[in-house]
Amino acid sequence: NNNNPPPPPPPPPPLPPVARSVNHGQYGSHRTHESNIAPSSTNAPANIDPYPSNIRDCHQHQPEQHTNNIASQTSHPTSNKNNNFPPLPPSSSPSSPPPPPNAQYFPPGTWERYLRATNHNPIEAHRRLTSTQTWRRTHDMNAALTSPHPTFDVIKRYYPHSFHSTGYHGEPVYYEKPARIDLPALKREGVTMDRLLHHYAIITEFLWTHLSPYQDGPSSKGITVIDLDGMRLRDFAGEVVAFVKAAASFTGEHYPERSGRIYVLNAPSFFGVVWRLVKPLVDPVTLAKVCVVDSSSSDGDGDGAIRAALMERIPFENIPREYGGGSMVPLGYAPEEIMLRDLMSYNNNPQFGGS
């Protein structure tokens, strides 16, 4: 019958997972606290000493008054339109040199972040910004979050690393276990060191694009937790440490002013000797952010030392249980990780992802 109406057009393809989660609240706001209430003394056992004697190289200062006020942060074009953050201050303010022409290719506030990283030296800031522009073009970083990443699942299987909740001020928290990287298995799966580093660049881009798209304020700096459990002395001269050094090198150069705190947990007995040799070579600004936690407590409460150290910056309810916290979500299954996995699955789907 020619009077029958034509069939309806096919439905449009679904939105990318990150677009759904960030803009439509599938997982809630992109600042994913397990609790949006600043922790009080009732959030953790009362017998936790905030500064136990077996924490070394951690700054023994009084903790700041933690609140959830992030209103001082700079907004980003990709952030939620309902966040009510104040607009970006003019980059040509009297306290900041005017940005160079190539600053227009970066999100607002990037030039000021590079100035802070170079102690407000505009020549050095411009050099580093230009270096980052070249690096991003060389590695096609502008397409990193829309292109297929076929080795993502393999790398996640043999390289334990994940985002998990936030700190007191919405700082993203990243956990990594370098000693558990199975490089032989990755090589058997065709993952070279270059591919592993590219993966690290992708998750770093994801972090500062979707989890915390800010250029200033508390949430613009992340918290890194490095668990050295199982690390052997020979590993410090092997490929694992070479990978960690290479990853730290490009993130420090091209993502400056992004590190807020670095916790080193479960350090082996010989780490003290290695650390004393390394410390003089580390930049003083970076060194001040490193907290090495000695979990070999004589009273057997190593978990308590780790928990107390992490609670300096992370609410008790946001710390994974394997580190003595009260998080109800296992490490590797936090909303941030689900968002990342969904995005990679979308990109790897030939029907919806990049080419």
KEKE-3310 file (N, C-alpha, C; in steps of 0.2 Angstrom, whole numbers, plus 5000, padded with zeros to 4 digits):
npx = (5004:5004:5000:5005:5015:5032:5046:5052:5066:5083:5088:5098:5116:5122:5127:5144:5151:5157:5152:5139:5140:5146:5139:5126:5124:5125:5134:5133:5140:5155:5165:5168:5164:5163:5156:5149:5151:5161:5174:5172:5178:5171:5172:5182:5191:5193:5205:5216:5231:5235:5248:5258:5273:5279:5279:5289:5298:5287:5278:5276:5265:5251:5235:5226:5210:5198:5187:5173:5173:5175:5174:5183:5190:5195:5185:5182:5180:5174:5168:5154:5140:5132:5139:5142:5155:5166:5171:5185:5199:5206:5219:5229:5231:5239:5248:5252:5261:5256:5248:5257:5255:5252:5246:5232:5228:5226:5217:5208:5218:5229:5241:5243:5246:5257:5266:5266:5273:5285:5290:5285:5292:5292:5298:5304:5292:5285:5294:5292:5278:5277:5285:5276:5266:5271:5274:5261:5256:5264:5261:5248:5239:5227:5217:5217:5207:5197:5200:5203:5209:5216:5223:5220:5212:5221:5232:5227:5224:5237:5244:5243:5233:5224:5210:5203:5190:5191:5200:5199:5196:5191:5201:5208:5212:5225:5230:5244:5253:5268:5277:5269:5268:5267:5278:5283:5271:5264:5272:5271:5258:5260:5262:5272:5285:5284:5270:5265:5268:5261:5248:5248:5249:5237:5228:5231:5228:5214:5212:5214:5205:5192:5190:5195:5194:5201:5211:5217:5216:5211:5207:5214:5226:5233:5232:5244:5246:5258:5261:5273:5274:5281:5292:5308:5326:5333:5323:5325:5334:5328:5316:5304:5306:5312:5301:5293:5300:5301:5287:5285:5293:5288:5275:5278:5284:5275:5262:5262:5262:5253:5254:5249:5251:5261:5261:5271:5270:5272:5286:5301:5313:5326:5324:5326:5340:5341:5332:5339:5350:5343:5336:5344:5344:5331:5320:5317:5304:5296:5300:5295:5283:5282:5278:5284:5279:5282:5277:5281:5278:5282:5273:5264:5254:5254:5245:5237:5246:5248:5234:5233:5242:5237:5225:5228:5225:5215:5198:5192:5182:5184:5195:5203:5198:5209:5219:5216:5205:5188:5181:5167:5169:5178:5196:5199:5186:5179:5168:5175:5184:5175:5170:5181:5183:5171:5172:5184:5179:5169:5176:5183:5174:5169:5158:5154:5166:5182:5191)
npy = (4994:5011:5021:5020:5026:5032:5023:5027:5037:5031:5030:5043:5041:5036:5047:5050:5041:5050:5062:5059:5056:5068:5079:5076:5069:5056:5048:5057:5073:5078:5080:5068:5064:5052:5056:5072:5079:5088:5078:5074:5072:5061:5052:5043:5030:5034:5032:5035:5042:5057:5061:5049:5041:5034:5039:5046:5059:5067:5082:5089:5097:5107:5102:5109:5119:5109:5111:5111:5121:5126:5137:5147:5142:5142:5143:5131:5129:5117:5113:5109:5119:5123:5126:5138:5144:5158:5169:5168:5177:5192:5189:5198:5205:5217:5210:5199:5195:5199:5186:5175:5174:5160:5155:5156:5144:5135:5130:5143:5151:5143:5149:5157:5147:5141:5152:5152:5140:5143:5152:5165:5169:5176:5173:5160:5153:5155:5148:5135:5133:5133:5122:5112:5114:5109:5096:5091:5092:5083:5071:5070:5075:5082:5074:5063:5059:5055:5046:5028:5017:5003:4995:4997:4989:4978:4984:4989:4977:4972:4982:4989:5003:5017:5029:5036:5042:5058:5071:5082:5094:5092:5087:5077:5059:5048:5031:5020:5005:5002:4991:4980:4980:4970:4968:4958:4951:4962:4964:4952:4954:4964:4977:4990:5000:5013:5013:5011:5022:5031:5028:5032:5045:5047:5044:5054:5066:5063:5065:5079:5084:5079:5074:5084:5099:5111:5126:5133:5134:5123:5111:5109:5103:5087:5072:5060:5042:5031:5015:5005:4991:4975:4979:4977:4978:4977:4981:4995:4998:4994:4991:4995:5006:5014:5017:5024:5035:5041:5044:5052:5063:5068:5072:5081:5091:5095:5096:5106:5112:5103:5094:5090:5083:5069:5053:5040:5023:5008:5007:4998:4990:4994:5006:5018:5020:5022:5033:5043:5045:5050:5061:5074:5076:5080:5092:5106:5111:5100:5090:5095:5091:5077:5063:5051:5036:5026:5010:5000:4997:4996:4992:4985:4991:4996:4999:5008:5019:5022:5025:5037:5045:5047:5053:5066:5073:5067:5062:5050:5042:5041:5035:5020:5003:4994:5002:5006:5014:5020:5018:5012:5007:4996:4997:5003:5002:5014:5028:5037:5028:5020:5029:5032:5019:5017:5028:5024:5012:5016:5024:5014:5007:5003:5009:5020:5027:5035:5036)
npz = (5000:4995:5003:5015:5029:5028:5035:5051:5054:5058:5076:5083:5086:5103:5116:5120:5134:5143:5141:5144:5158:5164:5159:5161:5172:5175:5184:5194:5199:5191:5201:5211:5226:5239:5249:5251:5262:5273:5282:5299:5316:5319:5308:5308:5317:5334:5340:5332:5329:5323:5319:5319:5325:5316:5303:5291:5284:5281:5281:5297:5301:5307:5302:5289:5290:5284:5271:5260:5251:5235:5228:5224:5213:5196:5182:5168:5150:5148:5159:5171:5167:5177:5188:5194:5196:5198:5185:5174:5179:5171:5160:5157:5169:5181:5188:5181:5166:5149:5140:5128:5109:5106:5117:5115:5111:5121:5136:5145:5157:5157:5154:5165:5174:5169:5171:5185:5187:5183:5192:5189:5177:5162:5150:5152:5154:5142:5134:5139:5137:5123:5120:5126:5117:5105:5109:5111:5098:5091:5097:5095:5105:5106:5101:5109:5118:5110:5101:5096:5108:5108:5116:5129:5139:5140:5146:5158:5164:5167:5174:5188:5192:5196:5197:5211:5219:5229:5237:5252:5246:5234:5226:5214:5216:5213:5212:5212:5208:5206:5207:5204:5190:5176:5165:5156:5152:5147:5136:5129:5124:5115:5119:5119:5127:5123:5119:5132:5138:5131:5134:5147:5145:5140:5150:5159:5152:5152:5166:5168:5160:5161:5174:5183:5177:5179:5181:5191:5209:5223:5218:5206:5207:5209:5220:5222:5225:5228:5229:5235:5238:5237:5229:5223:5225:5214:5205:5204:5195:5184:5170:5175:5184:5175:5166:5175:5178:5165:5163:5173:5169:5157:5162:5171:5164:5154:5160:5171:5188:5193:5203:5219:5231:5235:5240:5246:5249:5259:5258:5254:5265:5261:5255:5262:5260:5246:5245:5252:5243:5232:5235:5236:5222:5218:5214:5225:5227:5222:5231:5243:5242:5244:5253:5262:5269:5282:5285:5293:5307:5324:5333:5325:5318:5305:5295:5301:5301:5288:5285:5293:5287:5274:5278:5280:5268:5262:5264:5277:5273:5259:5257:5251:5257:5258:5262:5274:5275:5274:5262:5252:5240:5230:5226:5210:5205:5206:5203:5195:5188:5181:5173:5165:5159:5152:5142:5135:5130:5122:5112:5107:5100:5084:5078:5085:5090:5088:5072)
capx = (5000:5008:4998:5009:5020:5038:5048:5055:5073:5086:5090:5105:5120:5122:5132:5150:5150:5159:5147:5133:5142:5148:5134:5119:5124:5124:5137:5133:5144:5162:5169:5164:5165:5158:5152:5150:5151:5168:5174:5173:5181:5168:5173:5188:5192:5195:5212:5221:5235:5236:5255:5261:5280:5282:5279:5295:5298:5280:5278:5272:5262:5244:5231:5222:5203:5195:5180:5171:5172:5179:5172:5189:5193:5194:5181:5184:5175:5171:5165:5147:5137:5128:5144:5142:5161:5167:5174:5192:5202:5209:5226:5233:5231:5245:5252:5254:5263:5251:5250:5260:5250:5251:5242:5225:5227:5226:5211:5210:5221:5235:5247:5245:5248:5264:5269:5267:5278:5292:5291:5283:5297:5288:5302:5304:5285:5284:5297:5289:5272:5279:5287:5270:5262:5275:5273:5254:5255:5268:5258:5241:5235:5220:5213:5218:5201:5192:5203:5203:5214:5215:5227:5218:5210:5227:5236:5223:5225:5244:5247:5238:5233:5217:5208:5198:5187:5194:5203:5195:5194:5189:5207:5208:5217:5227:5234:5248:5257:5273:5280:5265:5267:5269:5280:5284:5265:5262:5276:5268:5252:5262:5262:5279:5286:5281:5263:5263:5269:5255:5243:5249:5247:5229:5224:5233:5223:5207:5211:5213:5200:5185:5189:5196:5196:5203:5218:5219:5212:5213:5206:5218:5232:5230:5235:5246:5248:5262:5262:5279:5274:5284:5297:5314:5331:5335:5318:5327:5338:5325:5312:5298:5308:5313:5294:5290:5304:5299:5281:5286:5297:5283:5270:5281:5286:5269:5257:5265:5258:5247:5255:5248:5254:5264:5262:5275:5268:5275:5293:5305:5318:5332:5322:5329:5346:5339:5329:5344:5354:5339:5333:5347:5343:5324:5318:5315:5297:5293:5302:5291:5276:5283:5278:5286:5276:5285:5272:5284:5277:5284:5267:5260:5249:5256:5239:5235:5251:5246:5228:5234:5245:5232:5219:5230:5223:5209:5193:5192:5177:5186:5201:5201:5199:5215:5224:5214:5200:5181:5177:5163:5170:5185:5200:5198:5179:5176:5165:5180:5187:5170:5169:5186:5182:5166:5175:5188:5175:5165:5181:5185:5168:5170:5151:5154:5172:5186:5193)
capy = (5000:5017:5026:5019:5031:5030:5021:5032:5037:5027:5034:5045:5037:5038:5052:5047:5040:5055:5067:5058:5057:5074:5084:5073:5067:5048:5046:5063:5078:5075:5080:5063:5062:5047:5060:5079:5083:5088:5074:5077:5067:5054:5049:5038:5028:5039:5031:5036:5048:5061:5061:5044:5042:5030:5043:5050:5064:5070:5088:5088:5104:5107:5101:5115:5117:5106:5113:5109:5127:5126:5143:5151:5139:5145:5138:5129:5129:5110:5111:5110:5126:5125:5125:5144:5146:5164:5169:5168:5184:5194:5187:5204:5209:5220:5205:5194:5197:5197:5179:5175:5172:5153:5154:5155:5137:5132:5133:5149:5150:5139:5154:5159:5141:5141:5157:5150:5135:5146:5158:5171:5171:5175:5170:5153:5151:5155:5142:5128:5133:5132:5115:5108:5114:5105:5089:5089:5091:5077:5065:5071:5074:5085:5069:5057:5056:5053:5041:5022:5015:4996:4991:4999:4984:4974:4988:4989:4971:4970:4988:4991:5010:5019:5035:5034:5048:5065:5074:5086:5100:5089:5085:5070:5055:5043:5026:5016:5000:5000:4984:4975:4980:4964:4970:4953:4950:4967:4963:4947:4957:4969:4983:4992:5005:5019:5012:5011:5029:5035:5026:5036:5052:5048:5045:5061:5070:5062:5068:5086:5087:5077:5074:5091:5103:5118:5128:5136:5132:5117:5105:5109:5099:5080:5068:5053:5038:5026:5009:5001:4984:4971:4982:4974:4982:4977:4985:5002:4999:4990:4994:4998:5012:5018:5019:5029:5041:5044:5046:5058:5068:5072:5075:5087:5096:5097:5097:5109:5114:5099:5090:5093:5079:5063:5048:5034:5019:5002:5007:4992:4992:4997:5012:5024:5022:5025:5040:5048:5047:5053:5067:5080:5077:5081:5099:5107:5112:5094:5087:5097:5088:5070:5060:5044:5033:5020:5006:4994:4999:4991:4990:4981:4995:4999:5001:5015:5024:5024:5029:5043:5050:5049:5057:5073:5076:5063:5060:5043:5038:5041:5031:5013:4999:4991:5007:5007:5019:5017:5018:5006:5005:4993:5001:5000:5002:5020:5031:5039:5023:5018:5034:5031:5013:5019:5032:5020:5007:5020:5026:5007:5004:5007:5012:5027:5030:5039:5032)
capz = (5000:4994:5007:5021:5030:5027:5041:5055:5054:5064:5081:5083:5091:5110:5118:5123:5141:5147:5140:5148:5165:5166:5158:5162:5179:5176:5190:5198:5197:5189:5207:5214:5232:5241:5253:5250:5269:5276:5288:5306:5320:5319:5302:5308:5324:5339:5342:5326:5330:5316:5317:5322:5325:5311:5297:5290:5278:5280:5285:5303:5302:5309:5296:5288:5291:5278:5269:5253:5247:5230:5224:5222:5207:5189:5178:5162:5145:5148:5166:5171:5167:5183:5194:5197:5198:5195:5178:5174:5179:5165:5160:5157:5175:5182:5192:5176:5160:5144:5137:5121:5105:5106:5123:5113:5109:5127:5140:5149:5164:5156:5154:5172:5177:5167:5175:5192:5187:5182:5196:5185:5172:5156:5145:5153:5154:5135:5131:5141:5134:5116:5121:5127:5111:5100:5111:5110:5091:5089:5100:5093:5111:5106:5099:5113:5121:5105:5097:5099:5112:5108:5121:5136:5143:5142:5150:5164:5167:5169:5176:5193:5193:5195:5200:5216:5223:5229:5243:5255:5242:5227:5222:5211:5219:5209:5215:5207:5211:5201:5208:5201:5183:5173:5159:5151:5150:5142:5130:5125:5121:5110:5122:5120:5132:5120:5120:5139:5140:5127:5138:5153:5143:5139:5157:5162:5148:5155:5172:5168:5155:5163:5182:5186:5172:5182:5180:5198:5215:5226:5214:5200:5209:5211:5225:5220:5230:5225:5233:5233:5240:5232:5225:5225:5224:5206:5201:5204:5189:5178:5165:5178:5186:5168:5164:5180:5177:5159:5164:5178:5165:5152:5165:5175:5159:5150:5165:5177:5193:5194:5209:5226:5236:5233:5246:5245:5254:5259:5255:5257:5270:5258:5252:5265:5257:5240:5246:5254:5237:5227:5238:5234:5215:5217:5214:5231:5227:5222:5237:5248:5241:5244:5260:5263:5275:5285:5288:5297:5314:5329:5336:5321:5316:5299:5291:5305:5299:5281:5285:5296:5283:5269:5280:5280:5262:5259:5269:5279:5269:5252:5256:5250:5263:5258:5265:5281:5275:5274:5256:5251:5233:5229:5222:5203:5203:5208:5197:5190:5184:5177:5167:5160:5155:5147:5137:5131:5126:5117:5107:5103:5096:5077:5076:5088:5092:5082:5067)
cpx = (5004:5006:5002:5014:5027:5041:5052:5063:5077:5088:5097:5109:5121:5127:5138:5148:5152:5154:5141:5134:5143:5142:5127:5119:5123:5128:5137:5138:5151:5167:5166:5167:5161:5154:5154:5151:5159:5169:5175:5177:5178:5168:5178:5188:5195:5203:5217:5225:5237:5243:5259:5269:5283:5281:5285:5294:5291:5281:5274:5269:5254:5240:5227:5215:5200:5188:5179:5170:5177:5177:5177:5192:5191:5190:5184:5179:5171:5168:5158:5145:5134:5133:5145:5149:5162:5171:5182:5195:5206:5217:5231:5233:5238:5250:5255:5255:5257:5253:5253:5254:5248:5247:5234:5223:5226:5220:5213:5213:5227:5241:5248:5248:5256:5269:5271:5273:5285:5294:5290:5289:5294:5292:5302:5297:5283:5287:5294:5282:5272:5281:5281:5266:5265:5274:5266:5253:5258:5264:5250:5236:5228:5215:5213:5212:5196:5194:5203:5209:5214:5218:5225:5216:5216:5231:5233:5224:5231:5247:5242:5238:5226:5216:5203:5196:5191:5196:5197:5192:5192:5195:5206:5213:5218:5231:5238:5252:5263:5276:5276:5264:5270:5271:5281:5277:5263:5266:5273:5262:5254:5262:5270:5279:5283:5273:5261:5263:5263:5249:5243:5247:5240:5226:5226:5229:5216:5206:5210:5208:5193:5185:5190:5198:5197:5210:5221:5214:5214:5212:5210:5225:5229:5234:5237:5248:5252:5264:5268:5279:5276:5290:5304:5320:5333:5330:5320:5331:5335:5320:5306:5300:5309:5306:5292:5294:5302:5292:5281:5289:5292:5277:5272:5282:5280:5262:5259:5260:5252:5248:5254:5251:5256:5265:5266:5273:5272:5282:5297:5310:5324:5330:5325:5336:5345:5337:5334:5348:5350:5337:5337:5346:5336:5323:5315:5307:5293:5294:5298:5284:5276:5282:5279:5284:5280:5280:5274:5284:5279:5278:5262:5254:5251:5250:5237:5240:5249:5239:5229:5237:5240:5227:5221:5227:5216:5204:5193:5188:5179:5192:5200:5202:5206:5221:5221:5208:5193:5177:5174:5165:5177:5189:5200:5191:5175:5173:5170:5183:5181:5169:5175:5185:5177:5168:5179:5184:5171:5170:5183:5180:5168:5163:5151:5160:5176:5188:5201)
cpy = (5006:5022:5025:5024:5028:5028:5027:5032:5034:5032:5037:5041:5040:5043:5048:5047:5046:5061:5066:5059:5064:5079:5082:5070:5060:5046:5052:5068:5075:5076:5074:5061:5056:5051:5067:5083:5082:5083:5077:5071:5061:5050:5043:5036:5033:5038:5032:5043:5051:5061:5056:5044:5039:5033:5047:5054:5067:5076:5088:5095:5102:5107:5108:5113:5115:5108:5110:5115:5127:5132:5147:5148:5143:5140:5137:5128:5122:5109:5112:5117:5128:5125:5132:5147:5153:5164:5170:5176:5186:5192:5192:5208:5212:5215:5200:5197:5195:5190:5180:5173:5165:5151:5153:5148:5132:5134:5139:5148:5146:5143:5156:5153:5140:5146:5155:5144:5137:5152:5165:5174:5170:5172:5162:5150:5150:5149:5135:5128:5131:5124:5110:5108:5110:5098:5087:5088:5085:5071:5065:5071:5077:5080:5063:5055:5055:5048:5034:5021:5007:4992:4993:4994:4979:4978:4988:4983:4969:4976:4991:4999:5012:5025:5033:5040:5054:5066:5078:5092:5098:5088:5078:5066:5049:5038:5022:5011:4998:4993:4979:4975:4974:4966:4964:4951:4955:4966:4958:4949:4962:4976:4985:4998:5012:5019:5013:5019:5033:5034:5031:5043:5053:5048:5051:5066:5069:5065:5075:5089:5085:5077:5080:5096:5110:5120:5131:5133:5125:5111:5104:5106:5092:5077:5061:5049:5032:5021:5005:4994:4980:4973:4979:4979:4983:4980:4992:5003:4995:4994:4998:5005:5017:5021:5025:5035:5045:5047:5053:5064:5072:5075:5081:5093:5099:5098:5100:5111:5110:5094:5093:5090:5072:5058:5042:5029:5012:5002:5001:4994:4995:5004:5018:5026:5025:5032:5045:5050:5051:5060:5074:5081:5080:5089:5100:5108:5105:5090:5089:5094:5080:5068:5053:5041:5026:5015:5000:4996:4994:4988:4986:4985:4999:5002:5008:5020:5027:5028:5036:5048:5052:5054:5064:5076:5073:5061:5052:5039:5038:5037:5023:5009:4996:4996:5009:5012:5016:5017:5012:5004:5002:4997:4998:5001:5008:5023:5034:5034:5020:5023:5033:5025:5014:5023:5028:5015:5010:5022:5019:5004:5007:5010:5019:5030:5033:5034:5030)
cpz = (5000:4999:5014:5023:5030:5034:5045:5054:5059:5069:5081:5088:5098:5111:5120:5130:5145:5147:5144:5156:5168:5165:5160:5169:5180:5182:5195:5195:5195:5195:5211:5221:5234:5246:5252:5257:5271:5282:5294:5310:5321:5313:5303:5316:5328:5341:5337:5328:5324:5314:5321:5321:5319:5304:5296:5284:5276:5284:5291:5305:5304:5303:5295:5289:5285:5277:5262:5249:5241:5225:5222:5216:5201:5185:5171:5157:5146:5154:5166:5171:5173:5189:5198:5199:5195:5189:5179:5175:5173:5165:5159:5163:5176:5185:5187:5169:5155:5141:5130:5116:5105:5112:5121:5112:5115:5131:5144:5156:5163:5157:5161:5176:5176:5170:5182:5192:5186:5186:5193:5180:5165:5150:5146:5152:5146:5132:5133:5138:5126:5116:5121:5120:5106:5102:5110:5102:5089:5091:5099:5100:5111:5104:5104:5116:5117:5100:5100:5103:5113:5113:5128:5141:5145:5147:5157:5168:5170:5173:5181:5194:5192:5199:5205:5221:5224:5236:5246:5251:5235:5223:5220:5214:5214:5213:5210:5211:5206:5201:5205:5194:5180:5166:5154:5148:5145:5135:5125:5121:5116:5113:5123:5125:5129:5120:5127:5141:5137:5131:5144:5151:5142:5145:5160:5159:5151:5162:5172:5163:5158:5171:5185:5181:5174:5182:5187:5203:5218:5222:5207:5201:5212:5217:5222:5225:5227:5230:5231:5236:5235:5228:5228:5223:5217:5202:5200:5198:5183:5174:5169:5181:5180:5166:5169:5179:5170:5159:5168:5174:5161:5156:5169:5170:5155:5154:5171:5182:5194:5200:5215:5232:5233:5239:5243:5251:5254:5256:5258:5262:5267:5255:5255:5262:5250:5240:5247:5248:5232:5229:5235:5226:5213:5218:5221:5232:5226:5228:5243:5248:5243:5252:5260:5269:5276:5288:5292:5304:5319:5333:5332:5317:5310:5295:5295:5303:5292:5281:5288:5291:5277:5271:5281:5274:5260:5265:5270:5274:5261:5251:5255:5256:5263:5261:5272:5281:5275:5268:5255:5244:5233:5225:5214:5200:5205:5202:5192:5185:5179:5171:5162:5156:5150:5141:5132:5127:5121:5111:5103:5099:5089:5075:5079:5089:5086:5077:5068)
residu = (ASN:ASN:ASN:ASN:PRO:PRO:PRO:PRO:PRO:PRO:PRO:PRO:PRO:PRO:LEU:PRO:PRO:VAL:ALA:ARG:SER:VAL:ASN:HIS:GLY:GLN:TYR:GLY:SER:HIS:ARG:THR:HIS:GLU:SER:ASN:ILE:ALA:PRO:SER:SER:THR:ASN:ALA:PRO:ALA:ASN:ILE:ASP:PRO:TYR:PRO:SER:ASN:ILE:ARG:ASP:CYS:HIS:GLN:HIS:GLN:PRO:GLU:GLN:HIS:THR:ASN:ASN:ILE:ALA:SER:GLN:THR:SER:HIS:PRO:THR:SER:ASN:LYS:ASN:ASN:ASN:PHE:PRO:PRO:LEU:PRO:PRO:SER:SER:SER:PRO:SER:SER:PRO:PRO:PRO:PRO:PRO:ASN:ALA:GLN:TYR:PHE:PRO:PRO:GLY:THR:TRP:GLU:ARG:TYR:LEU:ARG:ALA:THR:ASN:HIS:ASN:PRO:ILE:GLU:ALA:HIS:ARG:ARG:LEU:THR:SER:THR:GLN:THR:TRP:ARG:ARG:THR:HIS:ASP:MET:ASN:ALA:ALA:LEU:THR:SER:PRO:HIS:PRO:THR:PHE:ASP:VAL:ILE:LYS:ARG:TYR:TYR:PRO:HIS:SER:PHE:HIS:SER:THR:GLY:TYR:HIS:GLY:GLU:PRO:VAL:TYR:TYR:GLU:LYS:PRO:ALA:ARG:ILE:ASP:LEU:PRO:ALA:LEU:LYS:ARG:GLU:GLY:VAL:THR:MET:ASP:ARG:LEU:LEU:HIS:HIS:TYR:ALA:ILE:ILE:THR:GLU:PHE:LEU:TRP:THR:HIS:LEU:SER:PRO:TYR:GLN:ASP:GLY:PRO:SER:SER:LYS:GLY:ILE:THR:VAL:ILE:ASP:LEU:ASP:GLY:MET:ARG:LEU:ARG:ASP:PHE:ALA:GLY:GLU:VAL:VAL:ALA:PHE:VAL:LYS:ALA:ALA:ALA:SER:PHE:THR:GLY:GLU:HIS:TYR:PRO:GLU:ARG:SER:GLY:ARG:ILE:TYR:VAL:LEU:ASN:ALA:PRO:SER:PHE:PHE:GLY:VAL:VAL:TRP:ARG:LEU:VAL:LYS:PRO:LEU:VAL:ASP:PRO:VAL:THR:LEU:ALA:LYS:VAL:CYS:VAL:VAL:ASP:SER:SER:SER:SER:ASP:GLY:ASP:GLY:ASP:GLY:ALA:ILE:ARG:ALA:ALA:LEU:MET:GLU:ARG:ILE:PRO:PHE:GLU:ASN:ILE:PRO:ARG:GLU:TYR:GLY:GLY:GLY:SER:MET:VAL:PRO:LEU:GLY:TYR:ALA:PRO:GLU:GLU:ILE:MET:LEU:ARG:ASP:LEU:MET:SER:TYR:ASN:ASN:ASN:PRO:GLN:PHE:GLY:GLY:SER)
# end
